[in-house]
Amino acid sequence: MMQSLLLLLLVAIAAASSEQASLRSSAVLETDSAHEGDIRLLQIIAGDDDVDDNDDNDINGGSKAKKAKKSKKSTKGKKYKEGKKENSLKEKDSKKEPGPKKSKKIPKEGDDDDDDDDNTPKKPVDGDDDDDTPVVPPRPKDGDDDDDDNSPVAPPLATPSPTPSPTMSPTITSTDPPTPCPREASLIERLSNITDEQILLNSSTPQGLAFDWLVNSDTNTDVCTYPTVEQRYAMSTLYYSTNGDNWNTNTSWLSDANECTWSLATCDDQNMLKKLSMEVNNMVGQVTSEFSVLSNLDEINFFRNNLEGSLPIVSGFKGLKRFDVEKNNFEGPAFAYISGLLSIENFLISDNKLTGSIPVDIGKLVNLKNLWAIDNMISGSIPTNIGEATKLEKLFIGKNEITGTIPSEMESLLNLNQFFANNNRLSGTVPNSWMNVTVLEQLRIQENNLVGTFPEFNAELLKDIRIQKNAFIGVLPSSLANAGKIVNLLAGDNSFSGSIPSIGAPSLRFFDVRNNVLTGALPVSLFAAPLNLTFVYLQGNRLTGQIPASLAAANKLNDFFASNNTFSGPIPEIPEGSLPALTELLLDDNDLTGSMPTSICNLRNGVLEDLWVDCAPPVEVECEIPVCCTRCFPVQD
């Protein structure tokens, strides 16, 4: 009996040692094997040594035990079939002996098996030594190699393999067709803040025609994403409102090309319209309010067309430098938007039907160089603060209804070289302070109500002076003798007195001092170098002396009017071939004597049409009619 107990104790110790080694070696199995080992360990601790309830099998179990063992072996083989395949390569690489087979179940603490019927320990199911059990090289213990520790050791949990993170987001390709752009709805949304929707949908209006073109014809443009659709709309509206089909040049307009490539249009590198050069282009009609969308424009040129209605709205055009609408039929306020154009350099509105007055704050336009407003219906006076527009070079306000005086503040306009204020209702005198500093090249103040003497001024740069039809008195400025570049001098129909200054320059073309009270002889300088002298009007004065023979040198002379003076003496002969361009020679109502020279009569074979002289009784100058003279006048008392 004692011997049997001793034998059982030895078997139990061996089984426990084998079980512990087996458990340690199985800890490195794949996830499924580790999980099964955990279950088996719990069974051992709980005292259940047989998950298949084969409790009648003992160490001497005979054929029944063998049969159960065979069944377990088959089940176990199936369960680990895949694990065995995966670990077979690991076995080959390790070249180590398989770990010990699992031993019999370790008795629970405090249990001496007195309750067992046969006092024989049960054979653990996992103690099968069948070669089908997967064998894995044992994982090294964590610093403990003591085999004396008979406590069951739980296998460590297998470390799960990390789930790899994708290196980039997967591309999901939608099979749904893209949503088409709702053209009409999108355009209404984008354009209704520019044009009323009812007008947009009215195809009889220029706006409606432009809208219809964008919706139904301009289909290559994605109006939902096109960045400058408002600009495209405004330009197409301009096309329809000004009869674009009949423009002289309309290449590419209303094509599917970018509007910046349409003829006469220039854009910047951001495809924003900067310039419209549509001068002399047969534009007929009105420029609608949609034009205000084109606020990036630097230059607008509608010169010489047939545009009517109000001026284009340009109040928001902060970068506008040139605005040219001359020679059209625009009506309404002339300066409605100019005060906001702080970048404006050239504001050209001549030859229209515009009204209103020059803004009193015109001086704040510090970049203004050219203000041209001739031949309109502008009224009011010239603002005094115009002197603050110090860059002003050309001020053209002639042929209007402007009243008041020429402000002395214009003396600050040191860059002003052309001043046209003719055919207005200006009164008062010409400021001395202004004329003293001026660098004028052209001065046109004719046909006003100006009075007083005309001041001396710097005439060195003067090319054109027109002061006729006022009420000036006194002498003509002696500074005119320094006008070496003079082309036109028109001082007629005033009350100038005294002699004519020694004026004369090769450039002089037009000399007119008619209807004054001038006295003395003609200056020799007048015909000293008459290379370009074409028109000479001396009539209606009190000039004396003879007709100068140097007159013959004026080969371009067309008109010579000397009637109603007191010229005396004979009419000079001229060399053959002289005065080839002379068409009118009027010498009547003077004190001339003798006969008309044959050389003058021969000019009738050329272009001379009118030759007048005092040849009626009592005859002063003999001249045959109509062979030579065309009209004979009696001597006036």
Beta strands, then each sheet from edge to edge (+ up, - down):
strand 1: 265-267
strand 2: 273-277
strand 3: 284-286
strand 4: 299-301
strand 5: 306-309
strand 6: 322-324
strand 7: 329-333
strand 8: 346-348
strand 9: 353-355
strand 10: 370-372
strand 11: 394-396
strand 12: 418-420
strand 13: 427-428
strand 14: 442-444
strand 15: 449-453
strand 16: 464-466
strand 17: 471-475
strand 18: 488-490
strand 19: 495-498
strand 20: 510-512
strand 21: 517-520
strand 22: 535-537
strand 23: 542-543
strand 24: 559-561
strand 25: 568-570
strand 26: 584-586
strand 27: 591-595
strand 28: 610-613
strand 29: 621-622
strand 30: 631-632
sheet 1: 1+ 2- 4- 6- 8- 10- 11- 12- 14- 16- 18- 20- 22- 24- 26- 28- 30-
sheet 2: 3+ 5+ 7+ 9+
sheet 3: 13+ 15+ 17+ 19+ 21+ 23+
sheet 4: 25+ 27+ 29+
end
